[in-house]
Amino acid sequence: FTKFYYQITIDCNNGSCDITINNIQYRYEEEHEIGGSYFKAEDWITDDMAFNKNKTKLLKETGKFRRETIKRVNEIFDSAENIARSH
């Protein structure tokens, strides 16, 4: 139910590329009749927001966004690396 938006910048020079992902946003249950919710990753996936106060366990809701954001960003980087290797 969450849409994941981000800005990706790829800077290629001398046979190598640097990839940056920023401005990550979540639009949660956007189709819901009250319009859903909007969150910026910088506000939700930090250690302070995603972990319990002892920093020993991910919280249920914010931890899920942190885990899935990291997973998605890694998928993007892995995909780019696989494309680069095949060319």
Secondary structure, 3 states (H helix, E strand, C coil): CEEEEEEEEEEEECCEEEEEEEEEEEEECCCCCCCCEEEEHHHHCCHHHHECCCCCCECHHHHHHHHHHHHHHHHHHHHHHHHHHHC
